[in-house]
C-alpha cells in the first residue's frame, strides 16, 4: 500500500481492508490487502484539507473499525473522536469537543480501541491519560492523577493495547517506558455497598463559570469528596432540571480551566431527571464533584446518592478562588 506519506495509525477490518490514517494529509485511506493490483487507494474519511467541519479532519491518528464497518478516528488537532459510517463522508463527533453527549474533554487524542460492546477507549495525549466510555458516559481509567513519572502517572501517552485479561499497556513517550495497568474488577457483591446522601440546590446566588469558550455562563456547585476505602463508586444524580451535568475532579477544580484534573463525568442526556457517574476513587485522596447545568443559569434542587465500599464524605466548597 503506497500512500505517499507516513501512516500514524493502521487497522485491518473483518473483510481484510487495510486503513491508514495520514496525519499530515488530514485523511484516512483504505484498500483491500488481497488486491494484487496496485490501484489507487480509496478515501475513507477526510477531504485532504485540514478543518473542523463534519467532513474534515485535522491530524488524524488512531483508527478503529467495527463489524458494521463504522470507522472511528481520533482527530487530534480538533480535540475530538469522529465516527464515519459506511459510505458517509460527514462524520459524527462521539467524544470530545462538540459531541452530542459531552461528558469528557479531550486534548489531542491519538489512540482508540472499540470493544465488542461498542465502548470506546481513548488515549488522551494532551491530558496524559487513558479514558473509557460506559453506559454513564466517559471516565478516566489510567493517568488520572496529573502528569508525571510516578507509577500511576503518564507523560504524553501515544498508543495502547489490551491483553486478554483486560490489562492495559500504554506507550509513555516522555518517560521513555511502556506502562502496564492491571484490570481492576468491579465488585457485584451488594453486601459491600455503603450509601451516602447529599442534597443541595443551584440558585441565583450560586457561583458561575464557563463550561467552554463557546458556551454561556452556568451556575455550579463544587463539593469536596473523600472515601476511606479504594474502589469503584457510583453517584446517582436526581434533579428536576433534566439538563444537569456532574464532573468528578482529582485534587482540585479550577473554574478557569475546567478540563484540568477531570476524572469522570456524565449528564442527563435522556432527559429522565436521573443519571449516574462512576469512578475508581483512592482512599484518603481529595476529589471534587461539580454539579452544573446546560443551558445557562438554570436553578433547581438536586440530590447525590454515593454508593461504594465506604461512606463518601461530602463537604460543599463555599468559595473557589
BAZA-551686 format. One record per residue: x negated, y negated, z of N, C-alpha, C, O, CB in turn; residue in three letters. Coordinates in steps of 0.05 Angstrom, whole numbers, plus 5000, padded with zeros to 4 digits. Glycine has a CB too. Example, Ala and Ser with C-alpha at 12.3 -4.5 7.8 and 13.67 -1.06 7.14 Angstrom:
473651145156475450905156473650665156471550665169477450895181ALA;474350455142472750215143474249995157473249775161471850125114SER;
END
This chain:
498350245000500050005000498249755000497049695020501950005025UNK;498149614978496549374975498349134979500149084963495149364948UNK;497948985001499748765007498348495004499648285006500748785035UNK;495748484998494348234993493848075018493347835016495948074974UNK;494048195041493548055066493748245089494548475086495547825070UNK;492948165113492948345137495848405146497548235146491448225159UNK;496248655155498648735168498348725198496548855209499549035159UNK;499948565211499848545240501448765254500848835276500748265249UNK;503448865240505049085251505749285229506049215206507548975263UNK;505849545237506549755218508749925231508849965255504049925211UNK;510550035213512550215223513450395199513650295177515050065235UNK;513950655205514950835185517650935195517851045217512951075181UNK;519750895178522450965187522951265181521251405171524550795172UNK;525451355187526151635184526151735155526051975150528851695196UNK;526251545136526151615108523351575096523051575072528151455092UNK;521351555113518551525106518151275089516651275069517651765091UNK;519451065097518950795085517050655104517550635128521550635080UNK;514850545093512850405108513350105108513749985087510050465097UNK;513449985132513949705135511349565144509949675161516249645155UNK;510749335134508449175141509248895147510548765130506249185119UNK;508548795171509148515177506648345171504448395181509948475207UNK;507048135154504947965145505047705160506547525152505047925114UNK;503447685181503547445199503147185184504546995188501547475221UNK;501047185167500346935154502046875130502046645120497446945145UNK;503547075120505247025097508247015105509946975088504947255077UNK;508747045131511446995142513647165130515847075124512146705139UNK;512947425126514947605116514247895122511947955129515347575085UNK;516148075120515748355123516348495096518348445084517648475146UNK;514448665088514748805062514849105068514049195089512448735043UNK;515849255048516149545052515849695026516149575004518949615064UNK;515249955028515150135004515150415015514350465037512750074986UNK;516050604998516050885006513250995006511650944989517851044986UNK;512651155027509951275028509751505008507451595003509451385057UNK;511951594997511951814978511851714949511851874930514351984981UNK;511651454945511551334919508751364908506951224917512451034919UNK;508451544888505751594877504951364858502551344851505751854862UNK;506851204849506150984831505650734847506850684867508450944811UNK;503750584838503150324851505050114840504549984819500150244846UNK;507250084854509249894845509349664865508049674886512050024843UNK;510849454858510949224875512349294901514249454902512448994861UNK;511449174923512749214949515349054949515648854936510849114971UNK;517249164965519849024968519748854993518548925013522149234970UNK;521048624991521248445015523448545033525748575024521748155006UNK;522848595058524848685077525948455094528248465102523648895096UNK;524348255098525248025114523347785110520947825105525348095144UNK;524447545111522747305107522647215078522947375060520047355117UNK;522146955075522046835048519246795038518846735015523546575048UNK;517246835056514546765049513746485057511446405055514146805020UNK;515746325066515246055076515946045106517946155114516945845060UNK;514145925121514545905150516945735156517245515145512045805164UNK;518745835174521045675182522645805203522046035212522845625158UNK;524745675213526345775235529245835227530845895244526345575258UNK;529845815201532545885192533046185195531146335200532945795162UNK;535446265192536146545196534846735176534446975182539146585195UNK;534046635153532746805133529746765132528346855114533846745105UNK;528646615152525846555153524446675177525746735197525446255152UNK;521846695175520146785197517746595200517046465181519247075193UNK;516546595223514046445228512246605245512346595270514746165241UNK;510446745233508546915248509747175257509647235281507546765271UNK;510947345238512047605246509847795255507647785244513647725223UNK;510447955275508448145286509548425289509548575270507448045313UNK;510448485313511548755318514048805303515748625300511948785347UNK;514449055293516849135279517749405288516149575296516349135248UNK;520349445287521549705294524049745277525549555273522249725325UNK;524549985268526850045251528250285263527050485269525950105221UNK;530950265267532450485279533550665258533050635234534650365297UNK;535150865267536151065248538250955229538851075209537451295264UNK;539350715235541150585217539750395198541050255182543250425233UNK;537050395199535350225183535649925190535049755174535950265153UNK;536549875215536449595225533549525231532149685245538249565250UNK;532649305222529849215225529648995246531048795245528749115198UNK;528049045267527548855288524748745285522848895281527948985316UNK;524448485286521848355281521348145303523047985309521848215253UNK;518948155315518047945333517247705316515547725299515748035352UNK;518447475322518047225307516447035325517646865337520747105297UNK;513847075326512146955346512446655348513046555370509247015340UNK;512046505327512046215328514746095332515045855337510746105303UNK;516846255329519646165335520546265362522846205370521546265313UNK;518846405376519546495404522046665404523846615421519746255423UNK;522346855386524847005385524347275372522147335361526946855368UNK;526347455374526447705360528747705341531047645349526547955380UNK;528347765316530347765295531248045287529548225285529347605271UNK;533848075283534948325272535848285244537548105238537248435290UNK;534848445225535648445197536948715191535748925192533248385178UNK;539548705184540948945177540449025148539748845132543948915183UNK;540849275140540249365113541549185092543949145093541049655109UNK;539949095073541048935051541548645058542348495041543549055041UNK;541048565083541548295091538948145095537048255107543148285118UNK;538747905085536347745088536647515108534747375115535547625061UNK;539147485119539547305141539547465167541147645170542247145137UNK;537747395185537447545209539147425232540147205231534647545218UNK;539447585253540847505277538747505300537247695303543247695284UNK;538747295316536947285339538047445362540247395372536546985348UNK;536547655370537547835391536047795417536847905438537248125382UNK;533947635417532547575442530947315438529847265417530647805451UNK;530847155460529346905459530946665450533346655454527046945441UNK;529546475438530746225431533146255413532946385392528646045417UNK;535346135420537846125405539246385402541046415385537246015377UNK;538646585419540146835417542946795428543446615443538747055433UNK;544846965419547646925426548046975456549746835468549347115410UNK;546647155468546847215496544147175509542747375514548047495502UNK;543346925514540646865522540246925552541246775569539946575516UNK;538847135558538147195586535147205591534347265613539447465594UNK;533547145570530647145574529546935555530446895533529447425568UNK;527346805564525946615548523246745539521746845556525346355563UNK;522746745513520346865503518446655493519146435486521047055480UNK;515846725494513746545484511846715467510046845477512246405507UNK;512146695441510546845421510647145427508547265434507746755422UNK;512947275423513047575425511447705403511547605380515947675425UNK;509947915409508248045390508648345386507848445365505347995397UNK;509948475404510448755402513248835409514548695426508548915420UNK;514349045396517149115401517449415398516349535379519048965383UNK;519049535416519849815414522749835419523749705438518149995433UNK;524149995403527050045407527450335415526450515401528649975381UNK;528750385438529150655446531650785433533050645418529250675476UNK;532251035440534451175428537151055435539051105421534351465436UNK;537250915458539750795466539950505457541750355465540050805496UNK;538150425439538050155427537449935447538249705444540750095414UNK;535950005468534849805486532249705475530549865466534549915515UNK;531749445477529349325466527249295488527849225511529949055454UNK;524749345481522449295498520549115483519849175460520949555508UNK;519648895495518248685480515748595495515748555519520148435476UNK;513548575481511148455491511448155488511448045466508548555477UNK;511548015511511947725512509147595516508347525538513847635535UNK;507647575494504847505493504247245509502547235526503847475465UNK;505747035502505246775514505946755544504946585558506646565499UNK;507746935553508446935581507147165597507647215620511446965584UNK;505247305583503547505596505147725610504547785634501747365616UNK;507047845596508748045609509948225588509748175564510947915626UNK;511348435597513048605580515848595592516148635616511948905579UNK;517848555575520548535584522248755570521448855549521748255578UNK;524448825582526249025570529148945573529848805592525749295583UNK;530849045555533648985557535049215571534049435574534848945529UNK;537549155581539249345594542049265589542649075575538549375625UNK;543949395602546749325600547249045611549248915604548549535614UNK;545548955629545948705643544048485633543548295647545648735672UNK;542848515609541048315598538148395601537648635607541548045613UNK;536348215596533548275597532448235625533448085642531948085578UNK;530248385631528848365656525848405652525048535632529948575677UNK;524248305669521348345668520748625678521748705698519848125684UNK;518948765663518149035671515349045682514949155704518249215647UNK;513448925669510648915679509448645673510348505655508949145666UNK;507548565689506348295687508248085697508447865686505648245658UNK;509748155719511847975728510947785750512547635761514148145739UNK;508247775755507347615778505147415769503347355784506147795799UNK;505547315745503747105735501347215721500647455724502846925758UNK;499947045705497647125690495347175709495047045729496846915669UNK;493647375702491347445719490147705712490747825691492147445748UNK;488247795729486848045724487348255745486048465746483847985722UNK;489248205764489948405784491348635770492148625747491648285806UNK;491748855785492849105774495749065765496749215748492749325793UNK;497148865776499948815769500248575750502448465747501648775794UNK;498048485739498048245721496948315694495548505690496448025734UNK;497548135675496548155648495547875639496347675650498648255628UNK;493847875619492947625607492847655577490947765565490047545618UNK;494947555564495347575535495547865525493947955509493047435521UNK;497648005534498248275523499048245494500348055487500348415540UNK;498348445478498948425450500648655439502648605425496348415434UNK;500048895447501649125437501949325460500549305480500349255412UNK;503649525456504149715477505249975466506049995443506049605498UNK;505450185483506550435476507550585501506550535523504550605460UNK;509450765497510450925519509551215515509151305492513550915520UNK;509151365537508851645535511451785541513451655547506551745554UNK;511552055541514052195544515152175572517552225576513552495537UNK;513552085591514552055619515651775624516651715646512352115639UNK;515351595604516351325607514251135617514850895622518651325626UNK;511751225621509651045629508950855606509050935582507151205638UNK;508150605612507550405592504550355591503350315611509150145598UNK;503450355567500650295562500550025547501750005526499150525546UNK;499049835557499149565546496249475540494449505556500449365566UNK;495849365516493249245509493148965522494748795516492849225479UNK;491248935541490948685557488548535546486248575556490648755588UNK;488948365526486748275509484648105523482248165521487848115486UNK;485447905538483447735551481947875573479647815579484847485563UNK;483248075586481948235607480348465595479148615611484048335626UNK;480348495569478748705556479348985567477549135574475748645558UNK;481849055568482649305580485349405569486849245557482649285611UNK;485849655574488549765569489649845597488449995611488450015550UNK;492049745603493249785629495549995627497049995608494349525640UNK;495650175646497750375648499550295671498650255694496650665651UNK;502150275666504150225687505950465688507250535669505749955680UNK;506150585712507650825715510650775717511450565728506750975740UNK;512150955706515050945707516050955735515351135751516351165690UNK;517850765742519050755769521950815767523550655757518650465782UNK;522751065775525451155771527351025791526851015815525651455774UNK;529650935780531650815797533251035812534051235800533650645780UNK;533550995838534951195854537951175849539050955847534251155884UNK;539251415848542151425845543451515871545851565871542851615822UNK;541951525893542951605919544351365932542951195943540751725937UNK;546951355931548451135942548251105972548750895983551351155935UNK;547351325986547051316014544751126022544551046045546551596026UNK;542951066003540650896009541250606003539650426009538350985992UNK;543650535993544250265985545350106008547150186023546350275962UNK;544049866011544949676032545949426017544649335998542649596051UNK;548249326025549449096011549348846029549648846053552449156005UNK;548748616015548648356028550248156012550148165987545748266031UNK;551747986024553447796011552447506014551347436035556347816021UNK;552847345994552247055995554346915978554947005956549346995985UNK;555446695988557346545973556846245975555846155995560246605982UNK;557446105954556945815953558545695930560345825920553945745950UNK;557945455923559345325900557645115887555944995900562045205910UNK;558045075862556844855847558744625848561144655840556044935818UNK;557844385856559544155858558243915844556043945833560044085888UNK;559543695844558443455832556043345847554643175837560643235830UNK;555543455871553243375886550843575883548743535895553943355916UNK;551243775867549143975862546943855846547243655832550344225849UNK;544543985848542243905832542843945803544444115795539744055841UNK;541443795785541743815756539043875743537043765751542943545745UNK;539144045723536744085707537544155678539944185672535044325719UNK;535544165660536044225632535044515627532744575632534544025613UNK;536944685617536144965613534144985590532345155592538645135606UNK;534344825570532244795550532644525536534644385541532245035529UNK;530744455519530744185508533144125490533743895485528244135492UNK;534544335481536744295462539444285476541444235464536844515442UNK;539444325503541944335517542344095536540343975544542144595533UNK;544844035542545443825561544843925589544544165594548343725558UNK;544843735608544243805636546443975648548743955641543743555652UNK;545544145667547444325681546944325711544744285720547144615670UNK;549144355726548844385755547544655761547844855746551544365769UNK;545944675782544844925791544444935821544444725834542144975777UNK;544145175831543445215859541245415860541345625847545945305876UNK;539045355875536845535878536845665906537145525926534145385874UNK;536645925907536846075932534346255935533846415918539446245934UNK;532846215957530546385962531446665972533346685988528646255983UNK;530146875962530847145970528347295979526147245969532247295946UNK;528747475998526647656007527847936013530147956022525247546033UNK;526248146008527048416016524848546032522548456030527748585990UNK;525448746048523448876065522549146054520549256064524548916092UNK;523949246033523149506021523049465991524949365978525149726029UNK;520849545978520549525949522449725935522749945944517649585941UNK;523749625914525449795898527249645879526949405876527249955917UNK;529049785866531049665848533249535864534249645884532249875828UNK;533949285856536149145869538049045847537148955826535048905886UNK;540549065853542648965835544148735848544848755872544649195828UNK;544648535833546148295843548648265826548548205802544348035841UNK;550948315838553548285825554548005830554947925853555548505836UNK;554947855808555847575810558747565803559647665783554147405790UNK;560247435821563147385816563547085815562646935833564847515838UNK;565046985795565646705793568146665776568746825759563246555780UNK;569546445782571846375766571146235740572846205722573746205782UNK;568646145737567845975715567646135689568346025667565245845721UNK;566746385690566446545666564346435646564146525624569046575652UNK;562746245655560546145639558046135656556245975652561145855627UNK;557946305677555746305696553346455686553546655671556746425723UNK;550946365694548446495689546946525714547146345732546846355667UNK;545346735717543646775740540846855730540547025713544746995759UNK;538746725742536046785735534446835761534746685780534746555718UNK;532847045761531147105784528247035777527247105756531347405792UNK;526946885795524146795791522446905813523346955835524046485791UNK;519946955806517947045826516446795837515746615822515947245815UNK;516046795863514546595878515946325880516346225902511846555865UNK;516646205857517945945858519445885832519046025812515845715864UNK;521145685833522645595810521945305804522045135822525745625814UNK;521145245779520344975771522544875753522744955730517644975756UNK;524244685762526444595746525544435721527144385703528244415762UNK;522944365720521844215697520644405677519844315655519844005707UNK;520344655684519444855665520745125672519545295686516244885665UNK;523145155663524845385672524045655661525045855670527745325664UNK;522145665643521145915632518946035649518246275646520145885604UNK;517745885667515645985685516746185705518846135718514245755699UNK;515346405708515846595730518546735728519546845749515646455756UNK;519846745705522446885702522047185704520447295689523846805676UNK;523447305723523347595727525647735713525247945700523347665756UNK;528047625715530347755703532547545701532447335713531347995721UNK;534547605684536747415681539047545667538747745652535847175667UNK;541447435670543747535656545947325658545647125672544747805668UNK;548147365643550347175643552947315637553047545630549746955623UNK;555047165640557747265636558547245607560347085600559847115654UNK;557147395590557647375561560447475553561447395532555547525546UNK;561547655569564247765563566547605574568847695572564348035572UNK;565947385587567947215600569847375618572247345618569647075578UNK;568547545634570047715653570147595681571647695698568847985654UNK;568547385686568447285713566647445731566547405756571147265725UNK;565147635720563447815735561147925717561647995694565048045748UNK;558747935728556548055713554348135733554548065757555347855692UNK;552348285724550248385741547548295732547048245708550348695742UNK;545648265751542848225746541348435761541848475785541947925754UNK;539448565748537848775762534848705761533948575742538249045750UNK;533348785781530448735781529148915802530348995821529848435788UNK;526548975797524949115817523748895834522248725825522749295804UNK;524348895860523348695879521348825897521649045907525648565895UNK;519148675902517048765920517548675949518448445953514248675911UNK;516948845968517348765996515648526003513348505995516749006014UNK;516748356019515348126031514247926010512347786016513048226048UNK;515447915987514847715967517147515966519347575973514247845940UNK;516547275956518547065953519747085926518347095906517346785959UNK;522447085924523847065899525946845901526846765923525247335893UNK;526646735878528646525877530746605856530046655833527346245871UNK;533246605864535446655845536746385840537546245859537446865856UNK;537046315814538146055806540846115793541046265774536245905787UNK;542945985804545646005793546245745777545845525788547746055815UNK;547145775753547745545736549945615716550945835716545145445721UNK;550645415700552845455681552045355653550145205650555345315690UNK;553445435634553345325607556145345595557245565594551145485589UNK;557245135585556044865581555744705607555844815628557844705562UNK;555244455604554344275625556344225647558844235642553344015613UNK;555244185670556644055693559444165699561344025705557043765687UNK;559644435699562044565709561744615739559544675748562544835694UNK;563844585754563844625783565744845791568044855781564444365798UNK;564845025809566645235818565145405839562745375843567445425794UNK;566645575852565545755872564245995859565046075837567645845892UNK;562346115873561146365863560346535887559946435909558746315844UNK;560046795883559146975904557147175892557347255869561547135916UNK;555047245909553047425901553047665920552947635944550147295901UNK;553247905909553048145925550548295918550248405896555548335920UNK;548548285936546048415932546048705942546948755964543748265945UNK;545148895926545149175934542349295928541249255907547249335918UNK;541349445948538749575945537849725969539549795986536649365938UNK;535249785972534249945993534149796020533849926041531550045986UNK;534349536020534249376045536149146042537149086020531449286052UNK;536649006064538248766064536648556048534148546049538848666092UNK;538148386034536948156019537447906036539747846043538148125991UNK;535347766043535547516058535947296038534247246021533047466075UNK;538147146040538746926022538546666038539646636060541646946010UNK;537046476028536846206041536945996019535145976002534146186057UNK;538945836020539245626000536945426002536245336024541945476003UNK;535845345979533745145978535144875975536344825954531645195955UNK;534844705995536444455995535444255974537044125961536244326022UNK;532844235970531744055950529444185936527944345948530843785964UNK;529144125910526944225895525443985883526543835867527844415872UNK;522943945892521343725882519343815862517843655851519943585906UNK;
END
